[in-house]
Amino acid sequence: MPTGQEILNSVFGAYRLALFDASAMRWFSASVPGFWRSFTAAFLVAPPFALIVALRFDPQGASIESYYLVESVTYVLGWITFPLVMIPVCWALSLGARYVAYIVAYNWSAVVQVGVALPLVLLNASGLLPAMVISLLGLLVTGALLFYQWFIARAALQVASLMALIVVAVDLLVGLVVMFGVERFL
């Protein structure tokens, strides 16, 4: 379990990365113990993520039980699968030495990402804005978060733009496979 100071430093580092500050990597504990502690972010973002999931529930779709089961399993597998997939990817691309730093920054970035997504979901649930405006805002937020992930890959793995783009594409692909796999299995 990370100390309160490590959590603050890591969240601050994730925030600085969102401002495209590559020197923000110094705020993370890029060590093997820091790697394992970075998964604490999954527990920190679970409550706001659960609120996002609850607000996105469509009673016209699946039953509430199956919806929450799929979302819960997808959440857990998402935190496990991408870091596992990135092990051979990093070694194949000769980035093994940067793997730990990348996953640490990637994990802590979830705090920033949920902090950006939650207000949009709350705004959507409030019904204050037309669906078209919410859709446009959703596209903008999604684009910004993908760019954020690209920057994290670039800064943490210390790679060129195209390589960082490939890492983000791998992340998206893994997320889709997990989501559709869980839906199909359950």
N, C-alpha and C positions, 0 to 999 in steps of 0.2 A: 504494500500500500504506500503510495507516495505521501510525502509530508504536505502540509498545507502550502508551504513555500514552494515546493516543486510543482504543485498544481497551479499556483498563481503564476510562476515563471513560465510554465508550459502554455497556459492559456494566453499569457501576454505574448509569448513567442508566436503562437498561432494568429493572434491579432496582428502582430507586426508583419507576419507573412502576408496577411490579407491586405496590407498596405504596400506590398511588393518590396519589402525590405529583406534582402537575402541574408543580411547579418543577423536576422532574428533567430537563425539556427543556434546561436550561442545560448539561447534561453532554454533549450531542451537538454534533458539528460540523455545524450546519445550514447548510451552504454547498454550492455545486455540487461542489467537490472532495470535501467530506465525504459528499455523496450517493454519488458513485462509490466512495469508500472503504468505505461502509457495506455494500457487497456482499461485502466480505471476510467478513462474518458467515456467508455461505453456505459458505465453506471451513472456518470454525471449527466449524460445527455438522454438517458432512458426516460426520465419523467417528462421533459418537454417533447421528446419524440412520441411518447405514449399519447400526449395531448394532441399532437399533430395527427396521429393515427385515428384517434377518437373523432376529431373534427372532420376527417376525410371519409368517415364511414358513410356508405350509401345504403340505406335500408332497402332500396330496390334491387341491390346486388345480392351477394352471398349472405348467408345467415351470419349473425353477429359472432357466434362462436367460431365458425370457420374463418371469418375475416380476421379476428384477433389471433387465432392460431397461426394462420399463414403469416401475418405481420410479425408475430413474435419469433417464429422459427427463422424467417427471413432476416430479421434483425440480428439474431445470434450468429447465424451462418455468415452474414455479411461481415461481421467483425473477425471471423476466423478465416474465411476463404481467401479474401484478397491478400492478406499477409502471407498465407501459405503459397498462393500462386506466384507471388512476387519473389519468392526464394529462387526458383529456377530461372525466372526471367532476369533477375539481377545478376545471377552467376553467368547466364548465357551472354549477357551484354557487358560482362566484365565490370559490373557495378556492385559486386558482393560486399566490398568494403564500405559502401555507403548505405547498404540495406537497412541497418538498424536505425541510423539517423532518419532515413526516409519514413520508415513505419512509425517512428516516434512522432515526427512532425505530422504525418498523415492522420494518426489516431487523435492527437490533440486538436487537429483542425476541425474535427467533428463538432467541437463546442462552438466554434465560430459559425460553422455551416448551419447548425440547428438554430443558433441565435439569429441568423439571417432569414431562415425559412419560416420560423414560427410566426413572426408578425404578418407575413403574407397569408399564411393559413388562417390566422385569426381574422384578418381583414376579409378574406373570402367568406368565412363562416358568419361574419357580421352582416353580410348582405348590403353593406354601405356603398359598394361600387358595382357597376355593371360587370357581367361575366367577361365581356370583351376586354375591359381594362384589367381585370384580374388575370386573364390569360396573357396579356401583354406583359404585365408585371412578372408573372410566372416565368415567361421566356427570358426576360431580362435577368431575373435572379438566377435561373438555371445557367444561363450563359456566364454570369459573373462567378458562380460557384465552380463551374468547369475551368474557367480561367484561373481561379484561385488554386484549384487542384493542379493545374498545369504548372503554375509558379512554384508550388511546393515541390513537385517532382524535379523541376529545373534546379531549384536552390538546394534541396536536400541531396539529390543524386549527383549534382554538379554536372549536368548534361546539357547538350544543345537543345534548342526549341523542339525540333522534330522528335527527338528521343523522348522528351517530356510529354509530347503529344501522344506518342505511342503508349506510354505508361498510363495516361488518362484513358485512352481507348481500351486498354486491357482492364482497367478498373470498371469502366462502363459495361464491358462485355461480361465480366465476372458477375457484376451486380444483376444484369439481365438473366444470366444463366441461373443464378441462385433464385431469383424471384420466380421465374417461370418454372424452374425445377420444383420448388417448394409448392407452388400452386398446383402443379400437375400431380405431385406425389400425394398431397393432402386433399 
